Amino acid sequence: MKRYIKYEGDIGTCLARILYLQLLLISSCFAANKGSPFDLKVFVGRSGPGFQVQASYVAPVSECQAYAFLTDYEGAKNIPGIRDSKVLVRTGNKVQVERIAEERVLFYPILLRSVLEFSEVSEKRQDFIQIEGDAKSYKGSWTIEPDKNGTRFTHLATFELDTSIPFFLIRFFIENSATRRFEVMAERVLLQKNTLSGSCGKFTLL
């Protein structure tokens, strides 16, 4: 039987939480991954007492398909590391989603849970905020816009952790983990391209 460990206030828990924020799903300038076919860019910096993450990538899909991907909340469990993602309640254009992630730190599995509230602002924008979870605060947005190679996804987020780990370590950890996380998202968009077409036109702003 697999044993799950929950730490209180140690480095292992903090790093797992950082990874989890990237899954929810991830200080000088944008750092482009030149080897990526998705024009992936990632930026990590300070934002008051917390941190800021900006990322963008391009996928060869329509804006409608892109938005269908972002609003497929339960489909997030297909992203490595997310054990479950389910819609708890939908009211108008607001959706509460519970997500459970499993991360490994020093070979030990750690389970993390959060509840996010998504606001479907328009067919080009989605805002979110954590209403329950391990971070002191976590909020941000996804926007989409046309690009010559398809559609550009842009992610902006700010979060605050209860930790004394130096900023440069957190930044290094996020930049390295986020690059692969967002690449996985872009790859998932391509894999689901055909099925996403069937969801186009279903969005209604209330």
C-alpha positions as CSV (number, residue, x, y, z in Angstrom):
1,M,0.0,0.0,0.0
2,K,1.3,3.4,-1.0
3,R,1.9,5.7,2.0
4,Y,1.3,9.5,1.7
5,I,3.2,11.9,3.9
6,K,2.1,15.4,4.8
7,Y,4.8,17.7,6.2
8,E,4.2,20.9,8.1
9,G,6.4,23.9,7.2
10,D,9.4,22.1,5.9
11,I,11.2,22.6,2.5
12,G,9.8,19.4,1.0
13,T,6.2,20.7,1.5
14,C,7.1,24.1,0.2
15,L,8.6,22.7,-3.0
16,A,5.7,20.4,-3.5
17,R,3.3,23.3,-3.2
18,I,5.3,25.3,-5.7
19,L,5.0,22.4,-8.1
20,Y,1.3,22.2,-7.4
21,L,0.7,25.9,-8.3
22,Q,2.3,25.2,-11.6
23,L,0.0,22.2,-12.1
24,L,-2.9,24.4,-11.3
25,L,-3.5,23.6,-14.0
26,I,2.3,26.4,-13.6
27,S,13.3,38.1,-12.3
28,S,14.8,39.7,-15.1
29,C,13.0,39.1,-18.4
30,F,11.0,36.5,-20.3
31,A,13.1,33.4,-20.7
32,A,12.3,31.7,-24.0
33,N,12.7,28.0,-24.5
34,K,14.3,28.1,-28.0
35,G,14.0,24.4,-28.4
36,S,10.2,24.5,-28.0
37,P,7.9,24.4,-31.0
38,F,5.4,26.4,-29.0
39,D,7.3,29.7,-28.6
40,L,7.2,29.1,-24.9
41,K,8.2,32.0,-22.6
42,V,8.3,32.0,-18.8
43,F,8.9,34.9,-16.3
44,V,9.2,34.7,-12.5
45,G,9.5,37.7,-10.3
46,R,8.5,39.3,-7.0
47,S,5.0,40.8,-6.4
48,G,4.8,42.4,-3.0
49,P,5.2,39.7,-0.3
50,G,4.6,37.0,-2.9
51,F,5.6,36.0,-6.4
52,Q,4.5,36.5,-9.9
53,V,4.5,34.0,-12.8
54,Q,3.9,35.0,-16.4
55,A,4.0,32.4,-19.2
56,S,2.8,32.1,-22.8
57,Y,2.8,29.6,-25.6
58,V,1.3,29.2,-29.1
59,A,-0.6,26.2,-30.3
60,P,-1.9,25.6,-33.8
61,V,-5.6,25.7,-32.9
62,S,-8.4,28.1,-33.3
63,E,-9.4,30.6,-30.5
64,C,-12.6,28.6,-30.0
65,Q,-10.7,25.3,-29.5
66,A,-8.3,27.1,-27.2
67,Y,-11.1,28.3,-25.0
68,A,-12.7,24.9,-25.0
69,F,-9.4,23.5,-23.7
70,L,-9.2,26.0,-20.9
71,T,-12.7,25.4,-19.7
72,D,-12.4,21.6,-19.8
73,Y,-11.8,21.7,-16.0
74,E,-12.2,17.9,-15.4
75,G,-9.8,17.2,-18.4
76,A,-7.0,18.7,-16.3
77,K,-6.6,15.3,-14.6
78,N,-4.9,14.2,-17.8
79,I,-2.0,16.4,-17.0
80,P,0.8,14.5,-15.2
81,G,0.7,15.0,-11.5
82,I,-3.0,15.9,-11.1
83,R,-4.8,12.9,-9.6
84,D,-8.3,14.4,-9.8
85,S,-10.0,17.5,-11.0
86,K,-13.8,17.9,-10.7
87,V,-16.4,20.6,-10.9
88,L,-18.1,21.2,-7.5
89,V,-20.6,23.8,-8.5
90,R,-21.4,26.1,-11.5
91,T,-23.3,29.4,-10.9
92,G,-23.6,31.6,-13.9
93,N,-20.2,32.2,-15.3
94,K,-18.4,31.0,-12.1
95,V,-17.1,27.5,-11.7
96,Q,-15.6,26.0,-8.5
97,V,-13.2,23.2,-9.1
98,E,-11.5,20.8,-6.7
99,R,-8.1,19.6,-7.7
100,I,-5.9,17.0,-6.0
101,A,-2.3,16.7,-7.0
102,E,0.4,14.2,-6.1
103,E,4.0,15.3,-6.1
104,R,7.2,13.5,-5.1
105,V,9.8,15.1,-2.9
106,L,12.8,13.0,-2.0
107,F,11.0,9.9,-3.2
108,Y,8.0,10.5,-0.9
109,P,4.5,11.1,-2.4
110,I,2.7,14.1,-1.1
111,L,-1.0,14.8,-1.8
112,L,-2.1,18.4,-2.1
113,R,-5.7,19.7,-2.4
114,S,-7.2,23.0,-3.4
115,V,-10.4,24.6,-4.6
116,L,-10.3,27.2,-7.3
117,E,-13.0,29.5,-8.5
118,F,-12.9,30.2,-12.2
119,S,-14.7,33.2,-13.7
120,E,-15.4,32.8,-17.4
121,V,-15.2,36.5,-18.2
122,S,-15.4,36.2,-22.0
123,E,-14.5,33.9,-24.8
124,K,-10.9,35.3,-24.6
125,R,-10.4,35.5,-20.8
126,Q,-10.7,33.3,-17.7
127,D,-9.9,34.5,-14.2
128,F,-9.3,32.3,-11.2
129,I,-8.7,32.5,-7.4
130,Q,-8.0,29.9,-4.8
131,I,-10.7,29.8,-2.1
132,E,-9.3,26.8,-0.3
133,G,-5.8,25.3,-0.4
134,D,-2.2,25.2,0.7
135,A,-1.0,28.6,-0.6
136,K,-1.6,31.7,1.5
137,S,-3.0,33.2,-1.7
138,Y,-3.2,32.3,-5.4
139,K,-5.0,34.1,-8.2
140,G,-4.5,34.9,-11.8
141,S,-5.9,34.6,-15.3
142,W,-5.7,33.0,-18.7
143,T,-6.2,34.9,-21.9
144,I,-6.1,33.9,-25.6
145,E,-5.4,35.9,-28.7
146,P,-4.8,35.1,-32.4
147,D,-1.3,34.4,-33.5
148,K,0.1,33.8,-37.0
149,N,0.8,30.2,-36.0
150,G,-2.6,29.6,-34.3
151,T,-3.6,30.9,-30.8
152,R,-1.4,32.3,-28.1
153,F,-2.2,31.3,-24.5
154,T,-1.1,33.8,-21.8
155,H,-1.0,32.9,-18.1
156,L,-0.6,35.5,-15.4
157,A,-0.6,34.5,-11.7
158,T,0.5,35.8,-8.3
159,F,0.8,33.7,-5.2
160,E,2.1,33.9,-1.6
161,L,3.6,31.0,0.3
162,D,4.2,30.6,4.0
163,T,8.0,29.9,3.8
164,S,11.4,31.3,4.5
165,I,13.1,29.7,1.5
166,P,15.1,32.4,-0.4
167,F,13.5,33.9,-3.5
168,F,16.3,32.8,-5.9
169,L,15.7,29.2,-5.0
170,I,11.9,29.4,-5.5
171,R,12.5,31.3,-8.8
172,F,14.9,28.6,-10.1
173,F,12.6,25.8,-9.1
174,I,9.5,27.4,-10.7
175,E,11.3,28.4,-14.0
176,N,12.6,24.9,-14.4
177,S,9.4,23.1,-13.5
178,A,7.0,25.5,-15.3
179,T,8.7,25.2,-18.6
180,R,7.9,21.5,-18.8
181,R,4.4,22.0,-17.3
182,F,3.4,24.5,-20.0
183,E,4.9,22.3,-22.7
184,V,2.7,19.5,-21.5
185,M,-0.3,21.8,-21.7
186,A,0.5,22.8,-25.3
187,E,1.0,19.1,-26.2
188,R,-2.4,18.3,-24.7
189,V,-4.1,21.0,-26.8
190,L,-2.7,19.3,-29.9
191,L,-3.8,15.9,-28.8
192,Q,-7.3,17.1,-28.1
193,K,-7.6,19.4,-31.1
194,N,-10.2,17.3,-32.9
195,T,-12.4,16.7,-29.9
196,L,-12.2,20.4,-28.9
197,S,-13.9,21.4,-32.1
198,G,-17.1,19.8,-30.9
199,S,-17.2,22.2,-27.9
200,C,-17.0,25.3,-29.9
201,G,-19.9,27.7,-29.7
202,K,-21.1,26.4,-26.4
203,F,-19.9,29.4,-24.3
204,T,-22.5,31.8,-23.1
205,L,-21.6,34.9,-21.0
206,L,-24.1,35.3,-18.1
